[in-house]
Amino acid sequence: MKTPIRIIRHLPSTPSPLASALSIGNFDGVHRGHQAMLERVRLAAAARGLSPSVLTFAPHPRVYFANLTNQPERAPLAINSLRDRLHLLSNFGMEQITLLKFNSALASMTPTTFVETLLIDQLKTKWLLVGQDFKFGHQRRGDIELLQRYAERGDFELSTIGDVDDNQGQRISSSSIRQALLAGEMGQAQQRLGHSFTISGHVKHGKKLGRTLGFPTLNISVAPLCSAKIGIYVVRVHGIGDHPSMGVASLGRRPTVVEAGRLLLEVHLIDKSIDAYGKLVCVDFLHFLRGEEKFSSLETLTLAMQKDTLQARQYFAENGL
């Protein structure tokens, strides 16, 4: 039986964290490079009787500093929602996740306080894994050399990990995956992620326009900093019934029916009609079909939706579910 995940949102914590094998990072995407780190953590924890753990942050530190300096354009787009990031970390074997709010107190923390108070005293870190270029603490003054001094005096074991390359020998990084997603290159993104790009959320009530056009949809809210390209996708839907469902989805702002609308994911299930309001569903993005368009009438919109559905059927006929 899988060990229940423990999420720690405040430190010090009651009860206190378990002695841990720990890695630190944002883990946006939980891509193949991250997965290599998590496997190292899991194996080290098992060998030493420790809890496989990660320390991560929300918001992303770069988002915090972009907002602080009133430069929102510098904030990175997100590959995962927080829910999906935590779910993936759990799937890859992490049993203890410390999720700290990145704020002024954390941004101004000295490197020595970060190590001595956060890692050693509060998180009970006994084995630590970080990237070879890891920087931390106020103005990123902490580095591997500082961590090594603590390791040499016996506070914890220290390991480092290098880059992981994709099939073309290119470094796998969250930024490269964001670029692929923004271009609608779902195959390239999936190859680097090691899993499908997904969005999960609870199905909410919409205006029910799709139903009147013959294309009822599941409506799911999306974070405004979503990294995927706006447009129409072939998707696979989990959480409705015992098996995944075929679907075609619109990720966009519905310019034909709403001016300057909020970002929304609308999923039409192919050959399935079900009351899913309130259900938590997970949508895998498989293939980008076209960009979002503003149509001159609901009739031309309906014709486009029919063509999208036909193309989605062809995709599943060729590739399976």
Secondary structure, DSSP 4 states (H G I P E B T S, - for coil): -PPPPEEE-SSS-SSPPPPEEEEES--TT--HHHHHHHHHHHHHHHHHT-EEEEEEEES-HHHHHHHHTT-GGGSPPBSS-HHHHHHHHHHTT--EEEEEE--HHHHT--HHHIIIIIIIIIT-EEEEEEETT--BSGGG-B-HHHHHHHHHTTS-EEEEE---B-TTSPBP-HHHHHHHHHTT-HHHHHHHHTS-EEEEEE-B----HHHHTT---EEEE--TTB-SPSEEEEEEEESSSSS-EEEEEEEE--TTTSTTPPPEEEEEETT-----TT-EEEEEEEEEEE-----SSHHHHHHHHHHHHHHHHHHHHHH--
